[in-house]
């Protein structure tokens, strides 16, 4: 592959073709009237309504089997002449479930949006870090890429004038820090504090050939995360730590021993909170960029300070997105709402059989309709349960953080390669334009003399400005074809000399002034 990004995409497609399912949200088909959705079990919520529905149906059958209770419930004059009072209670529960599901979806969508904002801002920061530090020349319109091989296959790497790390080494370091910061942020969102769940991989890989070992430009990402088609990720025998060990987050470069010690404990031996780990790595990135700019005499110091300040701004903006995502993790759905909803639902389980038995005589209809009514309410309620905690991997509907980290690493590595300039035809970026030639042939600015001395450019009289505006900016020689650069340069020199002489003669006749 010419670009590593193409190789990464190819590997991901190969994983799909082998029959695995990528660890992302469920992509479903709407064909055939939605029948494929009816028979799909993984990721659905309706099984969670079976148990309370069965309990309610059994209650209905038990009440119908007791003759004394059946006789009382069958008497509509003395027991229940209309189901309207119960309908009010059922409507209230229905509205509570709908509102709660809507709130849960808003939390889910906000959680996904804040992660996207966080990642996009940090990617902007990583891209600026790579671009601002990249060396280059006129022959490299996109500046130098990372890991460009020389003719003998070795990777070119030059130290800075003061012996600091080369551009390739700096980029490997900065991409590692951005990948680490993003992975730690995802760990905090899913309440995972185990650093062993971070799995590093090298940016480069060595493959043997006929003459020895050749270092390739960039190594490919690990295979895209996959999972099996089991009914649910979390079962009664599997805890979240076990799931996290299966869903390790890849980072570019290995976690160094010194980094691990700083991230795990403070000076007193206390554990570092997962959220503080993210801000710690953010400070490492800021310090690394400042050290590169101040002390290492690299190309980054040539960047204009107002432009360079945007680099630090986008990193800060990404941390704002992380804070918004953390708000969802640290603030659960309000307990009073959830508590009342569960109480009302279980009261519904034991009141529906009474109403059904009062208005239905057939035992089969009593049991089946009671089952359906309770099953629908609990299944809909489970949709809100699935969505309100978007980062905890209870089931396949949660946000696939492992896949997001995989995508983030792929985008980081995409900043490394650049197109190689062609030797046959110069790029447009290196060609002089007709506008640049016209600007080169503009006559020099003249100054007017006064009794007290020479006047500055800002004190030109209105008449001199009008004369300058009527002067032709470029002669016909500036419109020469670019096919003969030497002839164009000679014409430019001739026009410039003539303009200077003409300006000097006008200035001398006006009172002994001189040409600027």
Kinemage of the C-alpha trace (Angstrom):
@kinemage 1
@onewidth
@group {chain A} dominant
@subgroup {mainchain}
@vectorlist {calphas} color= white
{ca unk a 1} P 0.000 0.000 0.000
{ca unk a 2} L 1.225 3.534 -0.756
{ca unk a 3} L -0.394 5.005 2.323
{ca unk a 4} L -0.733 3.288 5.649
{ca unk a 5} L -4.337 4.476 5.960
{ca unk a 6} L -5.253 2.396 2.917
{ca unk a 7} L -3.615 -0.593 4.549
{ca unk a 8} L -5.556 -0.044 7.754
{ca unk a 9} L -8.858 0.179 5.930
{ca unk a 10} L -8.016 -2.956 3.996
{ca unk a 11} L -7.336 -4.879 7.187
{ca unk a 12} L -10.636 -3.735 8.695
{ca unk a 13} L -12.523 -4.831 5.590
{ca unk a 14} L -10.760 -8.191 5.731
{ca unk a 15} L -11.991 -8.672 9.299
{ca unk a 16} L -15.552 -8.041 8.125
{ca unk a 17} L -15.203 -10.488 5.255
{ca unk a 18} L -14.059 -13.255 7.577
{ca unk a 19} L -17.496 -13.182 9.121
{ca unk a 20} L -16.787 -11.316 12.322
{ca unk a 21} L -18.945 -8.516 13.639
{ca unk a 22} L -17.213 -5.231 14.304
{ca unk a 23} L -17.578 -3.989 17.871
{ca unk a 24} L -19.823 -1.045 17.034
{ca unk a 25} L -23.513 -0.312 17.254
{ca unk a 26} L -25.822 -2.902 15.739
{ca unk a 27} L -26.467 -2.290 12.032
{ca unk a 28} L -29.761 -3.894 11.107
{ca unk a 29} L -31.757 -4.535 7.959
{ca unk a 30} L -35.243 -3.131 7.348
{ca unk a 31} L -36.079 -5.362 4.423
{ca unk a 32} L -38.889 -7.911 4.194
{ca unk a 33} L -41.244 -5.878 6.349
{ca unk a 34} L -38.840 -5.891 9.286
{ca unk a 35} L -38.967 -9.666 9.763
{ca unk a 36} L -35.187 -9.939 10.243
{ca unk a 37} L -35.583 -7.640 13.242
{ca unk a 38} L -38.296 -9.810 14.770
{ca unk a 39} L -36.065 -12.882 14.915
{ca unk a 40} L -32.925 -11.103 16.106
{ca unk a 41} L -32.272 -11.618 19.814
{ca unk a 42} L -28.845 -10.080 20.426
{ca unk a 43} L -29.211 -6.492 21.557
{ca unk a 44} L -32.982 -6.499 22.010
{ca unk a 45} L -34.818 -5.589 25.223
{ca unk a 46} L -37.939 -7.740 25.038
{ca unk a 47} L -36.466 -10.741 26.964
{ca unk a 48} L -36.270 -8.535 30.071
{ca unk a 49} L -40.065 -8.319 30.132
{ca unk a 50} L -40.687 -12.064 30.135
{ca unk a 51} L -40.228 -12.728 33.871
{ca unk a 52} L -42.651 -10.067 35.201
{ca unk a 53} L -45.111 -10.961 32.418
{ca unk a 54} L -45.051 -14.625 33.403
{ca unk a 55} L -45.584 -13.686 37.060
{ca unk a 56} L -48.596 -11.566 36.118
{ca unk a 57} L -50.086 -14.270 33.871
{ca unk a 58} L -49.712 -16.890 36.592
{ca unk a 59} L -51.397 -14.536 39.058
{ca unk a 60} L -54.323 -14.173 36.680
{ca unk a 61} L -54.718 -17.923 36.330
{ca unk a 62} L -54.455 -18.474 40.084
{ca unk a 63} L -57.135 -15.866 40.794
{ca unk a 64} L -59.406 -17.476 38.218
{ca unk a 65} L -58.967 -20.908 39.757
{ca unk a 66} L -60.281 -19.812 43.189
{ca unk a 67} L -64.072 -19.917 42.960
{ca unk a 68} L -64.761 -17.389 45.739
{ca unk a 69} L -62.523 -14.762 44.178
{ca unk a 70} L -63.820 -15.540 40.704
{ca unk a 71} L -67.412 -15.056 41.846
{ca unk a 72} L -66.641 -11.637 43.335
{ca unk a 73} L -64.669 -10.383 40.316
{ca unk a 74} L -67.334 -11.570 37.877
{ca unk a 75} L -70.012 -9.431 39.529
{ca unk a 76} L -69.633 -6.137 37.618
{ca unk a 77} L -72.317 -4.420 39.703
{ca unk a 78} L -70.501 -4.969 42.978
{ca unk a 79} L -66.861 -5.185 41.816
{ca unk a 80} L -65.996 -3.218 38.627
{ca unk a 81} L -68.520 -1.857 36.159
{ca unk a 82} L -65.949 0.039 34.022
{ca unk a 83} L -62.098 -0.172 33.607
{ca unk a 84} L -61.678 3.613 33.294
{ca unk a 85} L -60.136 4.120 36.782
{ca unk a 86} L -57.476 1.522 35.983
{ca unk a 87} L -56.847 3.091 32.563
{ca unk a 88} L -55.807 6.325 34.283
{ca unk a 89} L -53.200 4.410 36.246
{ca unk a 90} L -51.984 2.614 33.124
{ca unk a 91} L -51.747 5.921 31.204
{ca unk a 92} L -49.627 7.454 33.965
{ca unk a 93} L -47.180 4.543 33.830
{ca unk a 94} L -47.077 4.760 30.043
{ca unk a 95} L -46.254 8.471 30.095
{ca unk a 96} L -43.554 7.905 32.715
{ca unk a 97} L -41.938 5.218 30.555
{ca unk a 98} L -42.072 7.385 27.415
{ca unk a 99} L -40.581 10.417 29.154
{ca unk a 100} L -37.919 8.325 30.844
{ca unk a 101} L -36.945 6.674 27.525
{ca unk a 102} L -36.741 10.080 25.878
{ca unk a 103} L -34.472 11.395 28.634
{ca unk a 104} L -32.303 8.277 28.386
{ca unk a 105} L -31.925 8.717 24.619
{ca unk a 106} L -30.924 12.332 25.138
{ca unk a 107} L -28.221 11.176 27.562
{ca unk a 108} L -27.092 8.563 25.053
{ca unk a 109} L -26.909 10.999 22.149
{ca unk a 110} L -25.200 13.660 24.236
{ca unk a 111} L -22.667 11.081 25.388
{ca unk a 112} L -21.859 10.141 21.810
{ca unk a 113} L -21.640 13.778 20.750
{ca unk a 114} L -19.287 14.784 23.546
{ca unk a 115} L -16.937 11.896 22.729
{ca unk a 116} L -16.905 12.979 19.084
{ca unk a 117} L -16.121 16.561 20.105
{ca unk a 118} L -13.372 15.409 22.439
{ca unk a 119} L -11.747 13.185 19.816
{ca unk a 120} L -11.999 15.706 16.970
{ca unk a 121} L -10.357 18.476 19.004
{ca unk a 122} L -7.539 16.234 20.185
{ca unk a 123} L -7.038 15.026 16.605
{ca unk a 124} L -6.743 18.666 15.528
{ca unk a 125} L -4.107 19.175 18.203
{ca unk a 126} L -2.159 16.103 17.117
{ca unk a 127} L -2.340 17.161 13.461
{ca unk a 128} L -1.044 20.653 14.280
{ca unk a 129} L 1.750 19.196 16.407
{ca unk a 130} L 2.911 17.039 13.514
{ca unk a 131} L 2.538 19.745 10.862
{ca unk a 132} L 4.118 22.616 12.817
{ca unk a 133} L 7.190 20.509 13.617
{ca unk a 134} L 7.637 19.029 10.129
{ca unk a 135} L 10.787 20.107 8.275
{ca unk a 136} L 10.661 20.716 4.566
{ca unk a 137} L 11.910 22.618 1.564
{ca unk a 138} L 10.729 24.015 -1.746
{ca unk a 139} L 10.896 20.523 -3.197
{ca unk a 140} L 8.495 19.202 -0.524
{ca unk a 141} L 5.187 21.086 -0.880
{ca unk a 142} L 3.573 19.006 1.890
{ca unk a 143} L 6.699 19.121 4.102
{ca unk a 144} L 8.409 15.910 5.133
{ca unk a 145} L 6.362 12.884 6.052
{ca unk a 146} L 7.077 10.389 8.797
{ca unk a 147} L 9.173 7.332 8.079
{ca unk a 148} L 9.920 8.142 4.451
{ca unk a 149} L 12.341 5.431 3.331
{ca unk a 150} L 15.587 6.284 1.593
{ca unk a 151} L 16.848 4.448 -1.450
{ca unk a 152} L 18.407 1.641 0.576
{ca unk a 153} L 15.244 1.090 2.595
{ca unk a 154} L 16.431 2.681 5.843
{ca unk a 155} L 14.268 5.254 7.551
{ca unk a 156} L 15.690 8.768 7.446
{ca unk a 157} L 15.967 10.463 10.822
{ca unk a 158} L 17.937 13.616 11.610
{ca unk a 159} L 18.545 15.168 14.989
{ca unk a 160} L 17.923 18.876 15.543
{ca unk a 161} L 20.948 21.228 15.611
{ca unk a 162} L 21.176 20.928 19.408
{ca unk a 163} L 21.011 17.114 19.345
{ca unk a 164} L 17.326 16.907 20.338
{ca unk a 165} L 15.044 14.137 19.038
{ca unk a 166} L 14.341 14.146 15.337
{ca unk a 167} L 10.994 14.964 13.831
{ca unk a 168} L 10.170 11.250 13.485
{ca unk a 169} L 10.979 10.606 17.133
{ca unk a 170} L 9.009 13.630 18.278
{ca unk a 171} L 5.951 12.572 16.266
{ca unk a 172} L 6.110 9.039 17.667
{ca unk a 173} L 6.208 10.520 21.172
{ca unk a 174} L 3.386 13.013 20.647
{ca unk a 175} L 1.092 10.485 18.934
{ca unk a 176} L 1.686 8.088 21.822
{ca unk a 177} L 0.658 10.770 24.318
{ca unk a 178} L -2.503 11.700 22.421
{ca unk a 179} L -3.467 8.029 22.029
{ca unk a 180} L -2.796 7.437 25.723
{ca unk a 181} L -4.836 10.460 26.783
{ca unk a 182} L -7.807 9.351 24.661
{ca unk a 183} L -7.638 5.785 25.990
{ca unk a 184} L -7.486 7.004 29.593
{ca unk a 185} L -10.494 9.215 28.940
{ca unk a 186} L -12.473 6.213 27.664
{ca unk a 187} L -11.357 4.198 30.681
{ca unk a 188} L -12.726 6.868 32.989
{ca unk a 189} L -16.035 6.946 31.120
{ca unk a 190} L -16.533 3.196 31.498
{ca unk a 191} L -15.317 3.188 35.147
{ca unk a 192} L -12.197 1.141 34.382
{ca unk a 193} L -9.131 1.891 36.507
{ca unk a 194} L -6.910 -1.046 35.489
{ca unk a 195} L -3.937 0.121 33.402
{ca unk a 196} L -3.372 -3.479 32.316
{ca unk a 197} L -6.369 -2.984 30.025
{ca unk a 198} L -4.227 -0.659 27.883
{ca unk a 199} L -2.431 -2.598 25.170
{ca unk a 200} L 0.346 -0.853 23.258
{ca unk a 201} L 1.548 -1.524 19.724
{ca unk a 202} L 4.540 -0.146 17.844
{ca unk a 203} L 4.256 2.408 15.052
{ca unk a 204} L 6.837 0.489 13.007
{ca unk a 205} L 7.245 -3.135 12.111
{ca unk a 206} L 10.263 -4.964 10.728
{ca unk a 207} L 9.849 -7.622 8.078
{ca unk a 208} L 12.698 -9.764 6.730
{ca unk a 209} L 13.512 -9.836 3.051
{ca unk a 210} L 16.216 -11.474 1.004
{ca unk a 211} L 18.990 -9.170 2.233
{ca unk a 212} L 18.004 -8.795 5.870
{ca unk a 213} L 15.542 -6.822 7.970
{ca unk a 214} L 13.803 -3.805 6.443
{ca unk a 215} L 11.900 -1.318 8.553
{ca unk a 216} L 8.617 -0.390 6.922
{ca unk a 217} L 7.187 3.113 6.980
{ca unk a 218} L 4.401 2.416 9.439
{ca unk a 219} L 2.919 -0.662 11.020
{ca unk a 220} L -0.712 -1.517 10.565
{ca unk a 221} L -3.229 -1.250 13.357
{ca unk a 222} L -4.311 -4.374 15.199
{ca unk a 223} L -7.436 -6.005 13.861
{ca unk a 224} L -10.660 -4.137 14.422
{ca unk a 225} L -12.336 -5.163 17.710
{ca unk a 226} L -14.812 -8.017 17.358
{ca unk a 227} L -17.279 -9.820 19.574
{ca unk a 228} L -19.405 -12.915 19.266
{ca unk a 229} L -23.165 -13.114 18.767
{ca unk a 230} L -23.955 -14.056 22.332
{ca unk a 231} L -27.221 -12.913 23.820
{ca unk a 232} L -25.637 -10.307 26.102
{ca unk a 233} L -22.173 -9.198 27.094
{ca unk a 234} L -22.844 -9.240 30.779
{ca unk a 235} L -24.262 -12.325 32.412
{ca unk a 236} L -24.653 -13.257 36.032
{ca unk a 237} L -21.310 -15.101 35.965
{ca unk a 238} L -19.285 -12.327 34.245
{ca unk a 239} L -18.327 -9.091 35.957
{ca unk a 240} L -17.380 -5.799 34.381
{ca unk a 241} L -13.633 -6.273 35.084
{ca unk a 242} L -13.782 -9.517 33.102
{ca unk a 243} L -15.445 -7.699 30.226
{ca unk a 244} L -12.856 -4.924 30.341
{ca unk a 245} L -10.060 -7.467 30.091
{ca unk a 246} L -11.688 -8.740 26.922
{ca unk a 247} L -12.147 -5.207 25.590
{ca unk a 248} L -8.658 -3.809 25.995
{ca unk a 249} L -7.917 -0.407 24.476
{ca unk a 250} L -4.965 -0.187 22.094
{ca unk a 251} L -2.561 2.736 22.344
{ca unk a 252} L 0.229 3.786 19.992
{ca unk a 253} L 3.493 2.803 21.654
{ca unk a 254} L 3.897 0.857 24.847
{ca unk a 255} L 3.147 2.321 28.254
{ca unk a 256} L 6.547 3.092 29.757
{ca unk a 257} L 7.383 2.053 33.304
{ca unk a 258} L 7.817 5.684 34.373
{ca unk a 259} L 4.463 6.632 32.849
{ca unk a 260} L 2.710 3.768 34.599
{ca unk a 261} L 4.191 4.668 37.979
{ca unk a 262} L 3.097 8.289 37.611
{ca unk a 263} L -0.420 7.304 36.547
{ca unk a 264} L -1.054 4.672 39.201
{ca unk a 265} L -0.106 6.331 42.511
{ca unk a 266} L 0.815 9.703 43.923
{ca unk a 267} L 3.769 10.399 46.220
{ca unk a 268} L 1.848 9.086 49.250
{ca unk a 269} L 0.912 5.811 47.584
{ca unk a 270} L -2.716 6.768 46.995
{ca unk a 271} L -4.378 5.706 43.755
{ca unk a 272} L -4.715 8.404 41.119
{ca unk a 273} L -8.380 8.947 40.110
{ca unk a 274} L -9.129 7.956 36.536
{ca unk a 275} L -10.228 11.477 35.630
{ca unk a 276} L -7.006 12.971 37.028
{ca unk a 277} L -4.994 10.626 34.805
{ca unk a 278} L -6.425 12.354 31.748
{ca unk a 279} L -5.491 15.813 32.949
{ca unk a 280} L -2.045 14.511 33.902
{ca unk a 281} L -1.349 13.326 30.366
{ca unk a 282} L -2.738 16.613 29.050
{ca unk a 283} L -0.073 18.429 31.070
{ca unk a 284} L 2.559 16.068 29.658
{ca unk a 285} L 1.503 17.030 26.138
{ca unk a 286} L 1.619 20.740 26.927
{ca unk a 287} L 5.046 20.400 28.537
{ca unk a 288} L 6.379 18.357 25.620
{ca unk a 289} L 5.205 20.920 23.089
{ca unk a 290} L 6.684 23.817 25.050
{ca unk a 291} L 9.985 21.996 25.479
{ca unk a 292} L 10.066 21.296 21.767
{ca unk a 293} L 9.382 24.925 20.947
{ca unk a 294} L 11.726 26.527 23.480
{ca unk a 295} L 14.767 24.305 23.810
{ca unk a 296} L 15.101 21.907 20.876
{ca unk a 297} L 15.651 24.345 17.969
{ca unk a 298} L 13.127 22.632 15.732
{ca unk a 299} L 10.924 23.848 12.908
{ca unk a 300} L 8.055 24.415 15.325
{ca unk a 301} L 9.679 27.594 16.638
{ca unk a 302} L 9.428 29.064 13.123
{ca unk a 303} L 5.627 28.993 13.333
{ca unk a 304} L 3.998 32.321 14.054
{ca unk a 305} L 2.968 32.564 17.746
{ca unk a 306} L -0.693 33.468 16.986
{ca unk a 307} L -0.941 30.391 14.779
{ca unk a 308} L 0.885 28.227 17.301
{ca unk a 309} L -1.511 29.274 20.060
{ca unk a 310} L -4.323 27.473 18.235
{ca unk a 311} L -2.544 24.205 19.007
{ca unk a 312} L -2.961 24.683 22.737
{ca unk a 313} L -6.500 25.987 22.303
{ca unk a 314} L -7.834 22.894 20.516
{ca unk a 315} L -6.296 20.614 23.139
{ca unk a 316} L -8.124 22.620 25.800
{ca unk a 317} L -11.355 22.398 23.773
{ca unk a 318} L -11.001 18.611 23.701
{ca unk a 319} L -10.752 18.569 27.486
{ca unk a 320} L -14.011 20.531 27.619
{ca unk a 321} L -15.652 17.734 25.618
{ca unk a 322} L -14.172 15.199 28.037
{ca unk a 323} L -15.670 17.128 30.933
{ca unk a 324} L -19.084 17.069 29.301
{ca unk a 325} L -18.820 13.311 28.765
{ca unk a 326} L -17.721 12.806 32.363
{ca unk a 327} L -20.826 14.652 33.506
{ca unk a 328} L -22.965 11.831 32.110
{ca unk a 329} L -20.829 9.170 33.770
{ca unk a 330} L -20.733 10.827 37.166
{ca unk a 331} L -24.409 11.877 37.248
{ca unk a 332} L -26.787 8.898 37.208
{ca unk a 333} L -30.400 9.095 36.189
{ca unk a 334} L -32.368 10.693 39.074
{ca unk a 335} L -33.165 8.078 41.687
{ca unk a 336} L -36.688 9.302 42.656
{ca unk a 337} L -37.900 8.992 39.073
{ca unk a 338} L -36.416 5.517 38.648
{ca unk a 339} L -37.650 4.401 42.055
{ca unk a 340} L -41.268 5.462 41.493
{ca unk a 341} L -41.305 3.988 38.008
{ca unk a 342} L -40.196 0.568 39.279
{ca unk a 343} L -42.767 0.663 42.096
{ca unk a 344} L -45.564 1.551 39.672
{ca unk a 345} L -44.506 -1.183 37.242
{ca unk a 346} L -44.555 -3.923 39.847
{ca unk a 347} L -47.910 -2.722 41.148
{ca unk a 348} L -49.048 -2.950 37.540
{ca unk a 349} L -47.894 -6.570 37.469
{ca unk a 350} L -50.362 -7.534 40.213
{ca unk a 351} L -53.268 -5.234 39.302
{ca unk a 352} L -53.558 -6.137 35.617
{ca unk a 353} L -54.710 -9.731 36.404
{ca unk a 354} L -57.548 -8.370 38.524
{ca unk a 355} L -58.856 -6.149 35.712
{ca unk a 356} L -58.431 -8.866 33.088
{ca unk a 357} L -60.301 -11.432 35.164
{ca unk a 358} L -63.115 -8.965 35.812
{ca unk a 359} L -63.757 -8.388 32.078
{ca unk a 360} L -62.695 -11.651 30.471
{ca unk a 361} L -64.166 -15.097 31.082
{ca unk a 362} L -61.864 -17.262 28.963
{ca unk a 363} L -58.828 -18.454 30.915
{ca unk a 364} L -56.592 -18.488 27.844
{ca unk a 365} L -57.441 -14.878 26.982
{ca unk a 366} L -56.906 -13.848 30.583
{ca unk a 367} L -53.411 -15.316 30.743
{ca unk a 368} L -52.257 -14.274 27.250
{ca unk a 369} L -53.524 -10.674 27.363
{ca unk a 370} L -52.188 -10.201 30.883
{ca unk a 371} L -48.829 -11.469 29.697
{ca unk a 372} L -48.798 -9.088 26.693
{ca unk a 373} L -49.780 -6.006 28.695
{ca unk a 374} L -47.090 -6.473 31.338
{ca unk a 375} L -44.476 -7.648 28.845
{ca unk a 376} L -44.854 -4.508 26.699
{ca unk a 377} L -44.412 -2.133 29.620
{ca unk a 378} L -41.323 -3.838 31.012
{ca unk a 379} L -39.718 -4.276 27.594
{ca unk a 380} L -40.155 -0.572 26.821
{ca unk a 381} L -38.776 0.331 30.221
{ca unk a 382} L -35.671 -1.752 29.513
{ca unk a 383} L -34.918 0.401 26.447
{ca unk a 384} L -34.374 3.342 28.775
{ca unk a 385} L -32.214 1.166 31.045
{ca unk a 386} L -29.990 0.303 28.087
{ca unk a 387} L -29.563 3.899 26.912
{ca unk a 388} L -29.164 5.869 30.129
{ca unk a 389} L -25.597 4.588 30.763
{ca unk a 390} L -24.043 4.839 27.299
{ca unk a 391} L -20.471 3.945 28.296
{ca unk a 392} L -20.930 0.873 30.519
{ca unk a 393} L -20.799 -2.275 28.330
{ca unk a 394} L -23.837 -4.057 29.729
{ca unk a 395} L -25.115 -4.998 26.270
{ca unk a 396} L -24.265 -4.441 22.582
{ca unk a 397} L -26.315 -1.221 22.416
{ca unk a 398} L -23.827 0.757 24.484
{ca unk a 399} L -21.340 3.010 22.735
{ca unk a 400} L -18.476 0.844 21.484
{ca unk a 401} L -15.542 2.569 23.166
{ca unk a 402} L -13.078 -0.055 21.965
{ca unk a 403} L -14.033 0.633 18.356
{ca unk a 404} L -13.801 4.399 18.931
{ca unk a 405} L -10.253 4.024 20.291
{ca unk a 406} L -9.349 1.893 17.274
{ca unk a 407} L -10.656 4.579 14.935
{ca unk a 408} L -8.830 7.312 16.877
{ca unk a 409} L -5.507 5.481 16.493
{ca unk a 410} L -6.087 5.049 12.769
{ca unk a 411} L -6.662 8.780 12.379
{ca unk a 412} L -3.530 9.565 14.361
{ca unk a 413} L -1.432 7.355 12.106
{ca unk a 414} L -2.966 8.993 9.039
{ca unk a 415} L -1.074 12.202 9.913
{ca unk a 416} L 2.267 10.541 9.168
{ca unk a 417} L 2.473 9.804 5.406
{ca unk a 418} L 2.363 12.476 2.705
{ca unk a 419} L 2.289 12.124 -1.110
{ca unk a 420} L 5.720 12.000 -2.661
{ca unk a 421} L 6.288 14.831 -5.180
{ca unk a 422} L 6.532 13.706 -8.771
{ca unk a 423} L 9.857 14.113 -10.606
{ca unk a 424} L 8.220 14.483 -14.013
{ca unk a 425} L 6.118 17.603 -13.512
{ca unk a 426} L 6.517 20.359 -10.913
{ca unk a 427} L 3.637 20.890 -8.546
{ca unk a 428} L 1.422 23.929 -8.738
{ca unk a 429} L 2.698 25.036 -5.368
{ca unk a 430} L 6.201 25.557 -6.829
{ca unk a 431} L 5.152 27.453 -9.963
{ca unk a 432} L 5.328 31.276 -10.010
{ca unk a 433} L 2.021 32.815 -10.909
{ca unk a 434} L 1.274 35.749 -13.206
{ca unk a 435} L 0.117 37.745 -10.175
{ca unk a 436} L 3.493 37.235 -8.483
{ca unk a 437} L 5.278 38.548 -11.588
{ca unk a 438} L 3.065 41.621 -11.659
{ca unk a 439} L 3.809 42.319 -8.029
{ca unk a 440} L 7.534 42.019 -8.741
{ca unk a 441} L 7.342 44.723 -11.480
{ca unk a 442} L 5.621 47.363 -9.372
{ca unk a 443} L 7.645 50.647 -9.366
{ca unk a 444} L 9.306 51.629 -6.104
{ca unk a 445} L 7.628 54.139 -3.865
{ca unk a 446} L 8.992 57.684 -4.166
{ca unk a 447} L 9.231 60.404 -1.551
{ca unk a 448} L 8.795 64.159 -2.011
{ca unk a 449} L 11.407 66.634 -0.753
{ca unk a 450} L 10.469 69.553 1.438
{ca unk a 451} L 12.277 72.651 2.712
{ca unk a 452} L 13.054 70.912 5.987
{ca unk a 453} L 14.309 67.691 4.469
{ca unk a 454} L 12.944 64.437 3.148
{ca unk a 455} L 9.319 63.512 3.597
{ca unk a 456} L 8.199 60.040 4.607
{ca unk a 457} L 6.024 57.751 2.506
{ca unk a 458} L 2.969 58.656 4.575
{ca unk a 459} L 3.359 62.338 3.668
{ca unk a 460} L 2.999 61.970 -0.094
{ca unk a 461} L 0.843 64.642 -1.685
{ca unk a 462} L -2.425 63.792 -3.355
{ca unk a 463} L -0.997 64.695 -6.738
{ca unk a 464} L 1.893 62.253 -6.415
{ca unk a 465} L -0.497 59.456 -5.410
{ca unk a 466} L -2.655 60.168 -8.437
{ca unk a 467} L 0.379 60.069 -10.694
{ca unk a 468} L 1.473 56.772 -9.166
{ca unk a 469} L -1.982 55.298 -9.621
{ca unk a 470} L -1.969 56.173 -13.334
{ca unk a 471} L 1.410 54.483 -13.856
{ca unk a 472} L 1.113 50.974 -15.353
{ca unk a 473} L 1.741 48.296 -12.753
{ca unk a 474} L 3.209 45.787 -15.155
{ca unk a 475} L 4.438 45.954 -18.682
{ca unk a 476} L 3.891 43.507 -21.432
{ca unk a 477} L 7.053 41.727 -20.423
{ca unk a 478} L 5.337 40.476 -17.242
{ca unk a 479} L 2.840 38.613 -19.343
{ca unk a 480} L 5.501 36.424 -20.937
{ca unk a 481} L 4.880 32.744 -20.977
{ca unk a 482} L 6.351 30.783 -18.105
{ca unk a 483} L 7.993 28.378 -20.447
{ca unk a 484} L 11.212 30.529 -20.561
{ca unk a 485} L 11.996 31.612 -16.989
{ca unk a 486} L 15.329 33.268 -17.918
{ca unk a 487} L 13.676 35.568 -20.447
{ca unk a 488} L 11.000 36.480 -17.937
{ca unk a 489} L 13.559 37.365 -15.273
{ca unk a 490} L 15.531 39.532 -17.749
{ca unk a 491} L 12.393 41.387 -18.717
{ca unk a 492} L 11.502 41.926 -15.063
{ca unk a 493} L 14.959 43.403 -14.370
{ca unk a 494} L 14.724 45.738 -17.372
{ca unk a 495} L 11.278 47.006 -16.384
{ca unk a 496} L 12.383 47.542 -12.778
{ca unk a 497} L 15.455 49.570 -13.850
{ca unk a 498} L 13.401 51.727 -16.238
{ca unk a 499} L 10.795 52.398 -13.545
{ca unk a 500} L 13.492 53.394 -11.055
{ca unk a 501} L 15.142 55.805 -13.557
{ca unk a 502} L 11.790 57.352 -14.443
{ca unk a 503} L 10.905 57.842 -10.798
{ca unk a 504} L 14.315 59.428 -10.121
{ca unk a 505} L 13.970 61.919 -12.964
{ca unk a 506} L 10.516 62.992 -11.809
{ca unk a 507} L 11.716 63.360 -8.248
{ca unk a 508} L 14.786 65.431 -9.308
{ca unk a 509} L 12.747 67.857 -11.420
{ca unk a 510} L 10.337 68.471 -8.595
{ca unk a 511} L 12.807 70.151 -6.220
{ca unk a 512} L 16.013 68.209 -5.871
{ca unk a 513} L 14.529 65.155 -4.247
{ca unk a 514} L 15.925 61.677 -4.493
{ca unk a 515} L 14.375 58.379 -5.562
{ca unk a 516} L 13.581 55.965 -2.778
